[in-house]
Amino acid sequence: MKRRKVVFIHNRAPGDIAVMTAAIRDLHKTYPGQFYTDVRTTPGLNVLWENNPYLTPLDPVKENTIHLEYGDQLRESNYKGMHFIWGFMDFINRMLGVQIKMTALKPDIHLSEHSKETAWMSGSYWVIMSGGKIDITTKWWDPERLHEVVDFFRGKISFVQVGGAKSWDVHPPIDCENVTSVVGETSLEGLLNIIYHSQGVICPVTCAMHFAAAFNKPCVVIAGGREHWTWEAYNKETLRRNMSRSNPGADIEQMLDEMVEHKYLHTAGQLPCCREGGCWKGLLEPSPEPKLRGRGLCTNQVQTKSGRKLPRCMSMITADMVIEAVMSYFGETPLFAKSHKEDLLTGDETIVIDERQAIVIPDSPHAQSDKPQLLVESKPVKLRNVYKAVKPPLTICVCAYGTGKMEKPLKTLTDDGKKKTVTHYHELHTRCINSIIKNTAFTVDRTRMYKLVVGLNEADEKTKRFLLHQVKPFVEDLVLVEHDKNIMKYPMMREMFECVRTDWVVWFDDDSHLMKKSWLTNLCRRIEKDEANKSYVAMYGRKAVHSLTNEQLLWIQHADWYRGKLPLVDSGGMPFTVFILGGWWAMRTKVIRELDWPDERIYHNGGDVMLGEALRQADWRVGNHYDGVVIDDAPRRGYSERHAGVGYDPESDEGFDPVQPEGPGVLREPAAEVQGGAAVAVQKAGLGQDQPAEELPAMQEEHVAQGEEEPGDRGGGALPGDRENPRKGQRLHPLGQAILRRRRSDFQG
């Protein structure tokens, strides 16, 4: 028999399209091998049809098309008691002359195997949705009551708030410590993934309930009296009604056993306006939009204490009702343990989330306890244009070293403001890496914003276990560069940079960490701004200045990256350089390759100072930006040495010994101050034209304040006056003397 070809067309909301998938499935199951079907649905919702086995590409111009509707079926729902799925099926039956049998009371959405295996949100959580679309405001529940529900489960259940960010979407935030909001930051594909990997959903009548039904997830639906409950509810009574009428031969008892029933909280029949079924009114206030005027105005309203208007049918649903509905999914298993410590010791299903517990009930078939969990992972986001400034993914490098207990305990603050004492090296490592995972976005199109390279420089065994058992399952692009003995920072850096294949590198010493989720967004915006101004900055971080000794100047002149530029000097004739602190920075990979950085002569200290000079020699700029980053948040510890170049003797056979002390047990550090004034870069030995003056901070390693103008941003600066030599009694560098004489001569002339 020749197969019939049909293209079904329907352009409505995501929930409608989700329900439509069930009708297409049941058409093919009822009439196997008799139809070729394709669909044309609302733009942006094609993800609901991905991996669907019942679709065949067809040309709607050449083939039979059917514009699916369910208006008549909806109006009949108050007395027929049939489900939304039946509404589509009944319309297809009438148009094609068939009699479709319902095979399941749930939409037919097929996620990819990758999406099933890869959760975009970490940990165990319930999904919540507050508010909704402005075209049907009668569906909205009181966000203050939802806040009360969420707060009731604080310390026991974590929640993820979802919702769109279009002009017609309104989602009041639920500001509780156990809520992570991804409102406006997930695509439809991301929402499907989040619900699929969740423990359950709390929402009004919206697409989230249909997605939960498709994945057989618990769902508490706050419905009121707008719709008749049989039209929307995915519960056992609705299943019996629909199966007995559309497919009486089905094994209903098996379906009931396999079904995760929704808790559909409705008030239909309890008020005069919904006594005979759903009222189908859409608005609480008249709308000026012509297309919304036919929605119908709810006239039975109440006002909350905060002044918010609610339909009376929705106001009848209390927070306690929702709490009880959520708790009903946990059966006899105690939801509230006596203490977090007891949970950690006795509950195999307990997961630590930012020092709060999110308990996966052992009896629940939706637990995902087989996966190790991170403290809190960042939320998925759209790959907005701003992120394209770093051409994601970027590579984040973390250098972790030190084992056992620290010499001195470190008192610090977590990113939620709590005080914490760090006593072991591995706590520094986990603090740094967890802050990256928590505060760095990954996109909903399955592309992480970053690859992670961790250098283990004689690191603690606890750090290794943390990386292998807790980080690796969630950061697929994780590379470990391991050395049992400390090979020092910059040799380790060279090895780690061999793993870099991205356009940008972000470096973390293990005592630096993130405090803001916006750090990457703000960095990208800064890069965009600089590139728009044709100011191509090679490196961003916390800017500082450092004086240079005569030995260091000779060391620089013997570097492969030296380009013949004479050093910057201050008004006292002292050479110095501008650099980015080495504890955290972001840098273009192509510049690292051009410089062949780090210089092989650098071991552990002073590499950041020399990198600043190497960039200046290559005409690259550095930018002062470290928003959301805490740099060097721990006392100096472990190994130390002279700064790169100090003690350099190019004529000796050994050249430079970075650890040779000046006296017994003394390691010399550059200690001279760089005083205020103007600094001028001279380009030629013959003292040609000076570059524009640059105002610099007044003290050695004085940090440029975040957000202020940077050295080099302005076109000019104050000319120097006479002042006392900052290194009184110490001979000035000859070049500094010559530059100082020339500048004074120009000033006096």
ZAMARGU-4260 file (C-alpha; in steps of 0.2 Angstrom, whole numbers, plus 5000, padded with zeros to 4 digits):
<rodrens>
0) 5000/5000/5000 | 5007/5017/4995 | 5011/5028/5010 | 5002/5044/5012 | 5012/5060/5014
5) 5007/5074/5026 | 5015/5090/5032 | 5008/5096/5048 | 5009/5114/5052 | 5006/5122/5069
10) 5013/5139/5075 | 5010/5141/5094 | 5019/5140/5110 | 5032/5127/5115 | 5020/5118/5126
15) 5007/5116/5112 | 5021/5109/5100 | 5027/5097/5114 | 5009/5090/5115 | 5008/5089/5096
20) 5023/5077/5096 | 5012/5064/5105 | 4999/5065/5092 | 5012/5062/5078 | 5019/5047/5088
25) 5002/5039/5090 | 4997/5041/5072 | 5013/5031/5067 | 5010/5018/5081 | 4992/5016/5076
30) 4996/5015/5057 | 5014/5009/5056 | 5021/5010/5038 | 5006/5020/5031 | 5012/5038/5033
35) 5027/5049/5029 | 5025/5064/5040 | 5034/5081/5042 | 5031/5096/5052 | 5032/5115/5051
40) 5031/5123/5068 | 5035/5139/5076 | 5052/5146/5072 | 5065/5142/5086 | 5056/5127/5092
45) 5063/5114/5080 | 5073/5107/5095 | 5057/5098/5100 | 5058/5088/5084 | 5076/5083/5084
50) 5080/5065/5084 | 5061/5061/5081 | 5060/5044/5072 | 5043/5048/5065 | 5048/5063/5053
55) 5053/5062/5035 | 5059/5077/5026 | 5044/5083/5014 | 5041/5098/5003 | 5025/5107/5010
60) 5023/5114/4992 | 5021/5097/4984 | 5013/5087/4998 | 4997/5088/5007 | 4997/5100/5022
65) 4986/5101/5037 | 4986/5116/5048 | 4983/5108/5065 | 4970/5116/5077 | 4962/5111/5093
70) 4949/5125/5097 | 4934/5114/5096 | 4941/5101/5106 | 4947/5114/5119 | 4929/5121/5121
75) 4922/5103/5123 | 4935/5099/5136 | 4924/5105/5151 | 4911/5091/5148 | 4921/5078/5138
80) 4935/5077/5151 | 4948/5073/5138 | 4967/5078/5137 | 4976/5091/5127 | 4984/5076/5117
85) 4967/5070/5112 | 4963/5087/5106 | 4977/5086/5092 | 4973/5067/5089 | 4954/5071/5087
90) 4958/5085/5074 | 4969/5073/5064 | 4956/5060/5065 | 4944/5071/5057 | 4956/5078/5043
95) 4963/5061/5038 | 4948/5049/5042 | 4958/5039/5054 | 4955/5033/5072 | 4972/5036/5081
100) 4974/5026/5097 | 4983/5035/5112 | 4998/5025/5117 | 5005/5036/5131 | 4999/5051/5140
105) 5015/5061/5138 | 5024/5071/5124 | 5037/5062/5113 | 5053/5072/5114 | 5069/5064/5110
110) 5085/5071/5117 | 5102/5066/5110 | 5113/5054/5119 | 5125/5067/5123 | 5112/5078/5131
115) 5106/5063/5141 | 5123/5060/5147 | 5129/5078/5150 | 5120/5088/5163 | 5121/5107/5160
120) 5118/5110/5178 | 5127/5101/5192 | 5120/5093/5207 | 5103/5088/5212 | 5089/5101/5210
125) 5071/5105/5207 | 5066/5117/5193 | 5055/5132/5197 | 5046/5144/5186 | 5039/5161/5192
130) 5027/5172/5182 | 5025/5168/5164 | 5020/5177/5148 | 5010/5194/5148 | 4997/5187/5136
135) 4990/5175/5149 | 4993/5184/5166 | 4979/5173/5175 | 4991/5159/5175 | 5004/5168/5187
140) 5005/5163/5205 | 5011/5174/5219 | 5030/5174/5218 | 5030/5178/5237 | 5022/5161/5240
145) 5034/5153/5229 | 5048/5161/5239 | 5040/5154/5255 | 5040/5136/5247 | 5058/5137/5242
150) 5064/5144/5258 | 5055/5130/5267 | 5067/5118/5259 | 5082/5128/5262 | 5097/5117/5266
155) 5088/5101/5259 | 5083/5105/5241 | 5092/5116/5228 | 5082/5125/5215 | 5085/5131/5198
160) 5074/5145/5192 | 5070/5145/5173 | 5061/5157/5161 | 5063/5167/5145 | 5070/5184/5142
165) 5059/5190/5128 | 5049/5206/5129 | 5033/5196/5134 | 5041/5186/5148 | 5040/5191/5166
170) 5048/5180/5179 | 5050/5188/5196 | 5066/5183/5204 | 5065/5171/5219 | 5080/5177/5229
175) 5084/5163/5241 | 5101/5155/5245 | 5096/5138/5238 | 5091/5146/5221 | 5101/5147/5205
180) 5093/5158/5192 | 5096/5155/5174 | 5081/5166/5168 | 5085/5172/5151 | 5101/5162/5150
185) 5095/5146/5142 | 5089/5141/5125 | 5075/5129/5123 | 5087/5115/5121 | 5095/5121/5138
190) 5078/5120/5147 | 5075/5103/5141 | 5092/5097/5147 | 5089/5106/5164 | 5072/5097/5166
195) 5078/5080/5160 | 5092/5080/5173 | 5082/5088/5187 | 5073/5079/5201 | 5056/5088/5198
200) 5047/5104/5193 | 5036/5117/5201 | 5027/5128/5189 | 5011/5135/5183 | 5002/5128/5168
205) 5016/5131/5155 | 5028/5121/5144 | 5039/5115/5158 | 5025/5104/5164 | 5024/5096/5147
210) 5043/5093/5146 | 5042/5086/5164 | 5029/5073/5158 | 5039/5069/5142 | 5054/5064/5154
215) 5042/5056/5167 | 5048/5068/5180 | 5038/5073/5196 | 5029/5090/5193 | 5019/5101/5205
220) 5008/5111/5194 | 4999/5127/5201 | 4984/5128/5190 | 4970/5137/5198 | 4953/5136/5189
225) 4957/5143/5172 | 4958/5126/5163 | 4948/5111/5166 | 4960/5099/5175 | 4957/5085/5163
230) 4963/5095/5148 | 4980/5098/5156 | 4984/5086/5170 | 4996/5072/5168 | 4989/5061/5182
235) 4982/5043/5184 | 4964/5048/5183 | 4967/5057/5166 | 4977/5042/5159 | 4962/5031/5164
240) 4949/5042/5155 | 4959/5044/5139 | 4965/5026/5137 | 4948/5019/5141 | 4940/5030/5127
245) 4954/5030/5114 | 4963/5014/5116 | 4953/5002/5127 | 4964/4987/5123 | 4980/4995/5130
250) 4988/4988/5146 | 4982/5003/5157 | 4988/4995/5173 | 5006/4994/5167 | 5005/5012/5161
255) 4999/5017/5178 | 5014/5008/5186 | 5027/5016/5175 | 5019/5034/5176 | 5026/5047/5188
260) 5010/5056/5192 | 5010/5075/5192 | 5002/5084/5207 | 4990/5096/5198 | 4984/5109/5211
265) 4967/5116/5204 | 4952/5124/5210 | 4940/5120/5196 | 4922/5119/5202 | 4926/5128/5219
270) 4920/5146/5213 | 4905/5152/5203 | 4916/5157/5188 | 4924/5140/5186 | 4910/5129/5193
275) 4906/5122/5176 | 4924/5119/5171 | 4938/5131/5165 | 4934/5150/5163 | 4948/5152/5150
280) 4950/5170/5154 | 4968/5177/5151 | 4971/5194/5158 | 4970/5203/5175 | 4970/5220/5167
285) 4964/5227/5150 | 4978/5227/5137 | 4981/5240/5124 | 4987/5227/5112 | 4974/5223/5099
290) 4979/5204/5098 | 4976/5202/5117 | 4959/5210/5119 | 4950/5194/5115 | 4959/5185/5130
295) 4945/5188/5142 | 4946/5198/5158 | 4946/5190/5175 | 4934/5198/5186 | 4936/5188/5202
300) 4952/5195/5209 | 4961/5197/5225 | 4975/5208/5230 | 4990/5202/5240 | 4998/5211/5255
305) 5012/5217/5243 | 4998/5224/5231 | 5000/5211/5218 | 4984/5206/5209 | 4979/5187/5208
310) 4964/5178/5201 | 4955/5171/5216 | 4957/5153/5210 | 4976/5155/5211 | 4975/5164/5228
315) 4966/5149/5235 | 4982/5138/5232 | 4993/5141/5247 | 5012/5138/5250 | 5008/5124/5261
320) 4999/5115/5248 | 5014/5116/5236 | 5026/5111/5250 | 5015/5096/5254 | 5014/5091/5236
325) 5033/5091/5234 | 5035/5081/5250 | 5023/5068/5244 | 5036/5062/5231 | 5048/5057/5244
330) 5036/5044/5252 | 5041/5038/5269 | 5059/5043/5267 | 5063/5057/5279 | 5066/5073/5270
335) 5074/5083/5284 | 5089/5075/5292 | 5095/5079/5310 | 5111/5087/5305 | 5122/5090/5290
340) 5136/5080/5298 | 5125/5065/5300 | 5119/5066/5282 | 5137/5066/5276 | 5142/5051/5287
345) 5126/5040/5283 | 5118/5046/5267 | 5126/5040/5252 | 5115/5051/5242 | 5119/5067/5250
350) 5129/5080/5240 | 5138/5096/5246 | 5132/5111/5237 | 5141/5127/5243 | 5141/5121/5261
355) 5122/5117/5260 | 5115/5100/5258 | 5104/5095/5243 | 5097/5078/5248 | 5093/5065/5234
360) 5080/5054/5242 | 5086/5036/5240 | 5069/5029/5236 | 5067/5042/5222 | 5071/5034/5204
365) 5076/5051/5199 | 5092/5052/5209 | 5108/5055/5200 | 5120/5050/5215 | 5131/5040/5203
370) 5139/5056/5198 | 5152/5065/5208 | 5146/5082/5212 | 5155/5099/5212 | 5151/5113/5225
375) 5141/5123/5213 | 5143/5124/5194 | 5140/5139/5184 | 5124/5142/5175 | 5122/5139/5156
380) 5121/5154/5145 | 5118/5159/5127 | 5134/5162/5117 | 5130/5180/5116 | 5140/5191/5105
385) 5150/5198/5119 | 5158/5181/5123 | 5165/5181/5105 | 5178/5193/5110 | 5188/5179/5117
390) 5183/5166/5103 | 5178/5153/5115 | 5183/5141/5122 | 5197/5149/5131 | 5210/5140/5141
395) 5211/5142/5160 | 5227/5137/5168 | 5229/5134/5186 | 5246/5131/5194 | 5243/5121/5211
400) 5258/5117/5222 | 5261/5113/5240 | 5256/5098/5250 | 5250/5095/5268 | 5247/5109/5281
405) 5251/5127/5278 | 5264/5136/5289 | 5251/5149/5294 | 5232/5147/5293 | 5223/5159/5281
410) 5207/5168/5285 | 5197/5172/5270 | 5179/5175/5264 | 5169/5164/5252 | 5160/5172/5238
415) 5144/5172/5248 | 5152/5182/5262 | 5155/5168/5274 | 5171/5168/5284 | 5183/5153/5281
420) 5200/5147/5288 | 5211/5138/5276 | 5224/5127/5284 | 5229/5115/5271 | 5236/5118/5253
425) 5223/5107/5245 | 5210/5119/5252 | 5218/5133/5242 | 5218/5122/5226 | 5199/5118/5228
430) 5195/5136/5232 | 5202/5142/5216 | 5196/5128/5205 | 5178/5128/5212 | 5177/5147/5210
435) 5181/5144/5192 | 5168/5131/5189 | 5155/5141/5199 | 5158/5158/5191 | 5163/5153/5173
440) 5148/5151/5161 | 5146/5136/5149 | 5135/5138/5134 | 5118/5129/5131 | 5124/5123/5114
445) 5135/5111/5123 | 5151/5122/5121 | 5160/5125/5136 | 5167/5143/5138 | 5184/5136/5144
450) 5196/5121/5144 | 5205/5118/5160 | 5223/5114/5162 | 5230/5111/5180 | 5248/5110/5184
455) 5251/5099/5199 | 5268/5105/5205 | 5271/5093/5220 | 5253/5095/5224 | 5243/5087/5238
460) 5235/5069/5235 | 5219/5077/5240 | 5220/5089/5226 | 5223/5075/5214 | 5208/5065/5220
465) 5197/5081/5219 | 5202/5084/5201 | 5200/5066/5195 | 5184/5061/5205 | 5175/5078/5206
470) 5181/5089/5192 | 5184/5077/5178 | 5166/5071/5176 | 5160/5089/5173 | 5175/5097/5164
475) 5178/5086/5150 | 5192/5096/5143 | 5203/5094/5158 | 5222/5091/5156 | 5233/5088/5171
480) 5252/5091/5170 | 5259/5083/5185 | 5276/5083/5193 | 5280/5074/5210 | 5294/5087/5214
485) 5292/5106/5213 | 5299/5111/5196 | 5295/5129/5199 | 5282/5140/5192 | 5289/5145/5175
490) 5295/5128/5169 | 5278/5122/5174 | 5270/5136/5164 | 5280/5131/5149 | 5274/5113/5150
495) 5256/5119/5153 | 5256/5131/5138 | 5260/5116/5126 | 5242/5110/5130 | 5235/5127/5124
500) 5226/5127/5107 | 5214/5142/5110 | 5215/5160/5106 | 5216/5166/5125 | 5224/5160/5140
505) 5218/5164/5158 | 5231/5161/5172 | 5228/5157/5190 | 5240/5155/5204 | 5232/5143/5216
510) 5230/5157/5229 | 5219/5168/5217 | 5201/5165/5215 | 5185/5172/5207 | 5171/5181/5216
515) 5159/5187/5203 | 5149/5177/5190 | 5151/5192/5178 | 5170/5192/5177 | 5171/5184/5160
520) 5157/5195/5153 | 5166/5210/5159 | 5183/5205/5153 | 5175/5202/5135 | 5167/5219/5136
525) 5183/5227/5140 | 5192/5218/5126 | 5178/5223/5114 | 5179/5241/5119 | 5198/5241/5117
530) 5197/5233/5100 | 5184/5245/5095 | 5196/5259/5099 | 5209/5251/5090 | 5219/5248/5106
535) 5225/5230/5104 | 5229/5225/5122 | 5239/5209/5123 | 5237/5206/5142 | 5224/5210/5155
540) 5226/5210/5174 | 5231/5220/5189 | 5244/5233/5183 | 5259/5237/5193 | 5276/5245/5191
545) 5293/5239/5197 | 5311/5246/5196 | 5324/5237/5187 | 5342/5235/5192 | 5358/5237/5181
550) 5359/5218/5181 | 5341/5216/5176 | 5344/5228/5161 | 5358/5218/5155 | 5348/5202/5157
555) 5334/5210/5146 | 5347/5215/5133 | 5352/5197/5131 | 5334/5190/5129 | 5328/5183/5113
560) 5313/5195/5114 | 5324/5211/5116 | 5320/5223/5102 | 5332/5237/5106 | 5320/5248/5115
565) 5328/5258/5129 | 5320/5257/5146 | 5307/5268/5154 | 5314/5279/5167 | 5306/5290/5181
570) 5310/5308/5184 | 5324/5303/5195 | 5332/5293/5181 | 5328/5276/5188 | 5323/5262/5175
575) 5307/5253/5178 | 5294/5243/5169 | 5275/5242/5169 | 5268/5224/5171 | 5253/5213/5176
580) 5254/5204/5193 | 5257/5186/5190 | 5244/5179/5201 | 5230/5181/5188 | 5230/5187/5170
585) 5222/5185/5153 | 5233/5185/5138 | 5232/5182/5119 | 5239/5165/5115 | 5247/5172/5099
590) 5258/5184/5109 | 5264/5170/5121 | 5269/5161/5105 | 5278/5176/5097 | 5288/5179/5113
595) 5291/5160/5116 | 5285/5164/5134 | 5290/5160/5147 | 5309/5164/5145 | 5318/5148/5149
600) 5330/5158/5161 | 5315/5162/5173 | 5312/5149/5187 | 5300/5155/5200 | 5301/5174/5204
605) 5300/5190/5194 | 5293/5182/5178 | 5278/5194/5178 | 5290/5209/5179 | 5300/5203/5164
610) 5284/5198/5154 | 5279/5216/5156 | 5295/5222/5148 | 5294/5209/5135 | 5277/5215/5129
615) 5283/5233/5129 | 5298/5228/5118 | 5286/5220/5106 | 5275/5235/5106 | 5260/5226/5115
620) 5250/5235/5128 | 5244/5229/5144 | 5227/5233/5151 | 5221/5236/5169 | 5206/5225/5172
625) 5203/5212/5186 | 5185/5214/5190 | 5178/5199/5200 | 5195/5192/5204 | 5204/5191/5220
630) 5223/5190/5217 | 5236/5183/5228 | 5224/5179/5242 | 5236/5170/5253 | 5253/5174/5262
635) 5269/5170/5252 | 5274/5152/5255 | 5287/5139/5251 | 5301/5142/5239 | 5308/5159/5235
640) 5322/5166/5225 | 5329/5182/5218 | 5319/5191/5204 | 5323/5186/5187 | 5339/5196/5181
645) 5345/5200/5199 | 5363/5194/5200 | 5365/5192/5181 | 5383/5191/5175 | 5384/5188/5156
650) 5403/5186/5156 | 5403/5172/5169 | 5402/5154/5164 | 5387/5151/5174 | 5378/5167/5169
655) 5364/5168/5182 | 5361/5159/5198 | 5343/5163/5203 | 5345/5156/5221 | 5362/5162/5225
660) 5361/5173/5241 | 5370/5189/5244 | 5375/5184/5261 | 5371/5170/5273 | 5353/5165/5272
665) 5348/5181/5263 | 5339/5182/5246 | 5340/5199/5239 | 5324/5208/5232 | 5324/5224/5222
670) 5319/5237/5235 | 5321/5254/5227 | 5305/5265/5226 | 5299/5272/5210 | 5293/5290/5214
675) 5279/5300/5205 | 5281/5311/5190 | 5282/5307/5172 | 5291/5293/5163 | 5297/5294/5145
680) 5302/5280/5134 | 5317/5285/5123 | 5317/5275/5106 | 5335/5278/5100 | 5352/5278/5109
685) 5355/5295/5101 | 5340/5302/5112 | 5328/5306/5098 | 5310/5311/5100 | 5302/5306/5116
690) 5286/5297/5117 | 5271/5305/5126 | 5273/5306/5144 | 5264/5293/5155 | 5259/5296/5173
695) 5263/5282/5185 | 5260/5277/5203 | 5271/5284/5216 | 5277/5268/5224 | 5286/5252/5219
700) 5272/5239/5214 | 5259/5252/5217 | 5243/5245/5210 | 5233/5255/5197 | 5216/5257/5204
705) 5203/5247/5195 | 5193/5257/5182 | 5205/5272/5182 | 5214/5277/5166 | 5229/5267/5162
710) 5247/5273/5159 | 5248/5276/5140 | 5229/5280/5138 | 5232/5298/5139 | 5241/5308/5126
715) 5252/5318/5137 | 5257/5321/5155 | 5266/5333/5167 | 5284/5337/5164 | 5296/5332/5178
720) 5303/5345/5189 | 5319/5344/5200 | 5318/5332/5214 | 5330/5322/5225 | 5337/5306/5219
725) 5326/5292/5226 | 5341/5281/5227 | 5352/5293/5237 | 5370/5288/5237 | 5367/5275/5224
730) 5374/5278/5206 | 5361/5281/5193 | 5361/5270/5178 | 5371/5279/5164 | 5356/5279/5152
735) 5345/5286/5166 | 5358/5300/5169 | 5358/5304/5150 | 5339/5304/5149 | 5337/5315/5164
740) 5350/5328/5158 | 5341/5329/5141 | 5323/5331/5149 | 5329/5344/5161 | 5338/5353/5146
745) 5322/5353/5136 | 5311/5359/5151 | 5323/5373/5155 | 5324/5378/5137
</rodrens>
